[in-house]
Amino acid sequence: MTALSSEAHNGATNGYTNGSAEHNNNNHSQSTTEVSGTSAFANNAFSHLTLYTGNTMRTGTTGQLNTSLKKSNQELVSAVQDTLLYSVDTARVKGSSITITDETSLGPLAGDRSLYEVTVKMFYLSATEGTPLSVELLTIAFADLETAMGIPDIKIDHFILSLPHQSFDENGLDESEVEAFTTEIKTSVLPLWKKLSELRQSGRIGRLGVAEFSKQQLEILKTLATAEDVNAVAPEVNQVNLQDCCVLPRDLINYAKEQGIELLTHGDAVEILPKNTFAALLQPNLPGAAASLTPNFVLKYSAFISSRGLVAKKGCVI
């Protein structure tokens, strides 16, 4: 997840500051320091945080915040708690940016990449009405994933885009809601979807999908994406949380069959990392940053051994 200070966030383009290049670029004018012991920077009001969790296959779900959270994001909260507890002392600080990494989880997969299926879900956590979702954050997320997986120019077998505050509506949209959703896709989503489509067309993404879309919403996205002046791909996967909908609507099932859209279920919360939860996680170790940082995205990734259906690696970047 990439987090920004509230001041930087308010002045950013698409939620990102002009100094955000520190996240990926090597700036030799500033040294990167590994700090031992949190006292040196615990009260710093950092403007930028990147956090790589450990392997969530090893993370418990008994963290202090879990009683108020759905099971779906207990795993994320516990992984962040563990990473802050055990890895904050070896954080890398560069200017006003800090990177916290569970080093035990980084590195390449064992054996050939072709043995694995890599799935990724990117949660955009906030959006400004009428402003496109940041393509720059997508570029950063890919670079973060390559670091976490130890694979340059990584190919993702399944990539799911989760829009801010998107939840499944099994009752369908009325006329005004259709108009509002169409406007949202045009202004906020389409530029990002076009970039994702380019990655799909170049082979970096195998199948591209969305989460919590109804039949009407899938139709709207397909119509706008495949228009001549856009030339993007139609959605190929749709994830639906069955907590929102116990039985999938028949019109969605039929449309998915007609269009070749894979319907998958998931257990992720709509608000996977609320700002107040994030602040509570940071408070014990980075109280100076807890009040100023706002999370931009969460990237969840998994690597399955294709022939056995076993999860070999699973984690998050925040």
C-alpha positions as CSV (number, residue, x, y, z in Angstrom):
1,M,0.0,0.0,0.0
2,T,1.2,3.4,-0.7
3,A,0.2,6.1,1.9
4,L,0.5,9.8,1.7
5,S,0.2,12.6,4.2
6,S,-3.1,14.4,4.2
7,E,-1.4,17.6,3.2
8,A,0.3,15.9,0.2
9,H,-2.8,14.0,-0.7
10,N,-4.9,17.2,-0.9
11,G,-2.3,18.8,-3.2
12,A,-1.6,15.8,-5.4
13,T,-2.6,15.0,-8.9
14,N,-4.8,11.8,-8.7
15,G,-3.8,11.4,-5.1
16,Y,-0.1,11.5,-5.5
17,T,2.6,14.1,-4.8
18,N,5.2,15.4,-7.1
19,G,7.8,13.7,-4.8
20,S,6.3,10.3,-5.2
21,A,9.0,9.2,-7.7
22,E,11.1,8.4,-4.6
23,H,9.0,5.2,-4.4
24,N,10.6,3.7,-7.5
25,N,13.5,5.9,-8.7
26,N,17.0,5.9,-7.3
27,N,17.7,9.5,-6.2
28,H,21.4,9.6,-5.5
29,S,21.2,13.1,-4.0
30,Q,19.5,11.6,-1.0
31,S,20.9,8.7,0.9
32,T,18.7,5.7,2.0
33,T,19.3,4.8,5.6
34,E,18.4,1.6,7.4
35,V,17.5,2.6,10.9
36,S,17.8,0.3,13.9
37,G,15.4,1.1,16.7
38,T,12.3,3.1,16.1
39,S,13.1,6.0,18.5
40,A,15.0,7.8,15.7
41,F,11.9,8.3,13.6
42,A,8.8,7.1,15.5
43,N,7.5,10.7,15.7
44,N,8.4,11.7,12.2
45,A,5.4,12.8,10.1
46,F,6.4,10.9,7.0
47,S,4.8,12.0,3.7
48,H,5.2,8.6,2.0
49,L,5.0,5.0,3.3
50,T,5.4,1.7,1.5
51,L,4.8,-1.5,3.4
52,Y,5.4,-5.1,2.2
53,T,3.7,-7.6,4.5
54,G,5.1,-11.0,5.3
55,N,3.6,-14.2,3.8
56,T,0.0,-14.1,5.0
57,M,-0.1,-17.9,4.9
58,R,1.9,-17.6,8.1
59,T,0.0,-14.8,9.7
60,G,-2.5,-15.3,12.6
61,T,-5.8,-13.5,12.9
62,T,-5.8,-12.7,16.6
63,G,-4.6,-9.1,16.3
64,Q,-5.9,-6.4,18.6
65,L,-8.2,-4.9,16.0
66,N,-9.9,-8.1,14.8
67,T,-12.9,-8.0,17.0
68,S,-14.4,-5.0,15.1
69,L,-13.4,-6.3,11.6
70,K,-15.0,-8.8,9.2
71,K,-13.0,-12.0,8.6
72,S,-12.3,-10.8,5.1
73,N,-9.8,-8.1,6.2
74,Q,-8.6,-9.7,9.4
75,E,-5.8,-11.3,7.4
76,L,-4.6,-8.0,6.0
77,V,-4.8,-6.3,9.4
78,S,-2.9,-9.1,11.1
79,A,-0.2,-9.1,8.4
80,V,0.3,-5.3,8.7
81,Q,0.5,-5.6,12.5
82,D,3.1,-8.4,12.3
83,T,5.2,-6.5,9.8
84,L,5.2,-3.3,11.8
85,L,6.0,-5.2,15.0
86,Y,8.9,-7.2,13.7
87,S,10.2,-5.2,10.7
88,V,9.9,-1.5,11.6
89,D,13.3,-1.5,13.4
90,T,15.0,-2.2,10.0
91,A,12.9,0.3,8.0
92,R,14.6,2.1,5.2
93,V,14.2,5.9,5.4
94,K,14.9,8.3,2.5
95,G,14.0,11.9,3.1
96,S,10.4,12.0,4.2
97,S,9.7,8.5,2.8
98,I,9.8,5.2,4.7
99,T,9.7,1.6,3.5
100,I,8.9,-1.2,5.9
101,T,9.5,-4.8,4.6
102,D,9.2,-8.3,6.0
103,E,12.4,-9.5,4.2
104,T,11.5,-13.1,4.8
105,S,8.7,-12.9,2.3
106,L,10.6,-11.3,-0.5
107,G,12.3,-13.2,-3.3
108,P,11.6,-15.4,-6.3
109,L,9.4,-18.4,-6.4
110,A,11.0,-21.8,-6.1
111,G,11.3,-23.5,-9.5
112,D,10.1,-22.3,-12.9
113,R,7.6,-19.5,-13.1
114,S,5.4,-21.6,-15.4
115,L,4.6,-23.9,-12.5
116,Y,2.6,-21.1,-10.8
117,E,-0.6,-19.1,-11.4
118,V,-0.2,-15.5,-10.1
119,T,-3.3,-13.6,-9.2
120,V,-3.5,-10.0,-8.1
121,K,-6.3,-7.8,-6.8
122,M,-5.7,-4.0,-6.6
123,F,-8.0,-2.0,-4.3
124,Y,-8.1,1.7,-5.0
125,L,-9.1,3.1,-1.6
126,S,-10.3,6.6,-2.5
127,A,-11.3,8.7,-5.4
128,T,-12.2,12.3,-6.0
129,E,-15.4,12.8,-8.0
130,G,-14.7,13.6,-11.6
131,T,-11.0,12.8,-11.3
132,P,-9.5,9.7,-13.0
133,L,-8.1,6.9,-10.9
134,S,-4.3,7.3,-10.9
135,V,-2.5,5.4,-13.7
136,E,0.8,6.3,-11.8
137,L,-0.4,4.3,-8.8
138,L,-0.8,1.3,-11.1
139,T,2.7,1.6,-12.4
140,I,4.0,1.8,-8.8
141,A,1.9,-1.2,-7.8
142,F,3.5,-3.3,-10.7
143,A,7.0,-2.2,-9.6
144,D,6.1,-3.1,-5.9
145,L,4.8,-6.5,-7.0
146,E,8.0,-7.3,-9.0
147,T,10.0,-6.5,-5.8
148,A,7.8,-8.6,-3.6
149,M,7.8,-11.6,-6.0
150,G,11.4,-11.2,-7.2
151,I,10.3,-11.4,-10.8
152,P,11.1,-8.6,-13.3
153,D,8.5,-7.8,-16.0
154,I,6.1,-10.1,-14.2
155,K,3.2,-11.6,-16.0
156,I,0.0,-11.7,-14.0
157,D,-2.4,-14.5,-14.8
158,H,-5.5,-12.8,-13.2
159,F,-5.7,-9.1,-12.4
160,I,-8.8,-7.8,-10.6
161,L,-9.5,-4.1,-10.3
162,S,-11.6,-3.1,-7.2
163,L,-13.1,0.3,-7.4
164,P,-13.5,2.6,-4.3
165,H,-16.7,1.8,-2.3
166,Q,-18.0,-0.5,-5.0
167,S,-20.5,-3.1,-3.7
168,F,-22.7,-5.5,-5.5
169,D,-26.3,-4.5,-6.1
170,E,-28.4,-7.5,-7.0
171,N,-31.5,-5.3,-7.5
172,G,-30.2,-3.6,-10.6
173,L,-29.8,0.2,-11.3
174,D,-32.6,2.6,-12.0
175,E,-32.3,5.2,-14.8
176,S,-30.5,7.8,-12.7
177,E,-28.1,5.2,-11.3
178,V,-27.2,4.0,-14.8
179,E,-26.5,7.6,-15.8
180,A,-24.3,8.2,-12.7
181,F,-22.4,4.9,-13.2
182,T,-21.8,5.6,-16.9
183,T,-20.4,9.0,-16.0
184,E,-18.2,7.5,-13.3
185,I,-16.7,4.9,-15.7
186,K,-16.1,7.6,-18.4
187,T,-14.4,10.1,-16.1
188,S,-12.8,8.0,-13.4
189,V,-12.2,4.5,-14.6
190,L,-11.7,4.5,-18.4
191,P,-8.2,6.0,-18.5
192,L,-7.0,3.4,-16.0
193,W,-8.9,0.6,-17.7
194,K,-7.2,1.6,-21.0
195,K,-3.8,1.2,-19.4
196,L,-4.8,-2.2,-18.0
197,S,-6.0,-3.2,-21.4
198,E,-2.7,-2.3,-22.9
199,L,-1.0,-4.6,-20.3
200,R,-3.5,-7.3,-21.2
201,Q,-2.9,-6.9,-24.9
202,S,0.9,-7.0,-24.5
203,G,0.7,-10.2,-22.4
204,R,1.6,-8.8,-19.0
205,I,-1.9,-9.7,-17.8
206,G,-3.6,-13.0,-18.7
207,R,-7.2,-12.2,-17.8
208,L,-8.5,-8.8,-16.7
209,G,-11.5,-8.3,-14.5
210,V,-13.4,-6.3,-12.0
211,A,-15.2,-6.8,-8.6
212,E,-18.8,-6.4,-7.5
213,F,-20.2,-5.5,-11.0
214,S,-23.8,-6.2,-11.8
215,K,-24.9,-7.2,-15.3
216,Q,-25.8,-3.6,-16.1
217,Q,-22.4,-2.4,-14.9
218,L,-20.6,-5.0,-16.9
219,E,-22.5,-4.0,-20.0
220,I,-21.7,-0.3,-19.4
221,L,-18.0,-1.0,-19.0
222,K,-17.9,-3.2,-22.1
223,T,-19.7,-0.7,-24.3
224,L,-17.4,2.2,-23.2
225,A,-14.2,0.2,-23.2
226,T,-14.7,-1.3,-26.7
227,A,-15.7,1.9,-28.4
228,E,-13.7,2.7,-31.4
229,D,-12.1,5.8,-29.9
230,V,-11.0,3.8,-26.8
231,N,-10.2,0.3,-28.2
232,A,-9.8,-1.3,-24.7
233,V,-10.8,-4.9,-23.8
234,A,-14.1,-6.0,-22.2
235,P,-14.0,-7.4,-18.7
236,E,-13.2,-11.1,-18.6
237,V,-13.7,-11.8,-14.9
238,N,-16.1,-10.5,-12.3
239,Q,-15.7,-11.2,-8.6
240,V,-18.8,-11.1,-6.4
241,N,-18.9,-11.3,-2.6
242,L,-21.6,-13.8,-1.7
243,Q,-22.1,-12.0,1.6
244,D,-23.6,-9.2,-0.5
245,C,-25.6,-11.6,-2.6
246,C,-26.4,-15.1,-1.4
247,V,-27.5,-16.3,-4.9
248,L,-26.2,-14.7,-8.1
249,P,-28.9,-13.1,-10.2
250,R,-29.9,-15.2,-13.2
251,D,-29.4,-12.3,-15.6
252,L,-25.8,-12.0,-14.4
253,I,-25.2,-15.7,-14.8
254,N,-26.7,-15.7,-18.3
255,Y,-24.8,-12.6,-19.4
256,A,-21.5,-14.0,-18.1
257,K,-22.0,-17.2,-20.1
258,E,-22.9,-15.3,-23.3
259,Q,-19.8,-13.0,-23.0
260,G,-17.4,-15.6,-21.7
261,I,-16.9,-13.8,-18.4
262,E,-15.6,-15.9,-15.5
263,L,-17.7,-15.4,-12.3
264,L,-15.7,-15.8,-9.1
265,T,-16.6,-15.4,-5.5
266,H,-14.4,-13.7,-2.8
267,G,-14.5,-12.7,0.8
268,D,-12.9,-9.2,0.8
269,A,-14.6,-6.4,2.6
270,V,-15.8,-3.4,0.5
271,E,-13.7,-1.1,2.8
272,I,-10.7,-3.3,3.1
273,L,-8.5,-0.7,4.9
274,P,-10.4,2.3,6.3
275,K,-8.3,5.3,7.2
276,N,-9.0,5.0,10.9
277,T,-8.0,1.3,10.9
278,F,-4.8,2.2,9.2
279,A,-4.1,5.0,11.7
280,A,-4.7,2.6,14.6
281,L,-2.2,0.1,13.1
282,L,0.5,2.8,12.8
283,Q,-0.1,4.4,16.2
284,P,2.0,2.0,18.4
285,N,5.1,2.1,16.1
286,L,4.8,5.3,14.1
287,P,2.6,7.7,16.0
288,G,4.0,10.7,14.1
289,A,2.8,9.2,10.8
290,A,-0.5,7.8,12.1
291,A,-2.2,11.2,12.0
292,S,-1.0,12.3,8.7
293,L,-0.9,9.3,6.3
294,T,-3.8,8.2,4.1
295,P,-3.7,4.8,2.3
296,N,-4.0,5.0,-1.5
297,F,-4.2,1.4,-2.4
298,V,-3.8,-2.2,-1.3
299,L,-2.4,-4.8,-3.6
300,K,-3.1,-8.4,-2.7
301,Y,-1.2,-11.1,-4.5
302,S,-1.1,-14.9,-4.5
303,A,1.0,-17.6,-6.3
304,F,-0.6,-21.0,-6.7
305,I,1.1,-24.2,-7.7
306,S,-1.0,-24.9,-10.8
307,S,-0.8,-28.7,-10.8
308,R,-1.6,-29.0,-7.1
309,G,-3.9,-26.0,-6.4
310,L,-1.7,-25.1,-3.4
311,V,-0.9,-21.5,-2.4
312,A,2.9,-21.1,-2.3
313,K,3.0,-17.4,-1.6
314,K,0.5,-14.8,-0.5
315,G,1.0,-11.2,0.7
316,C,0.0,-7.5,0.4
317,V,1.7,-4.3,-0.5
318,I,0.3,-1.2,1.1
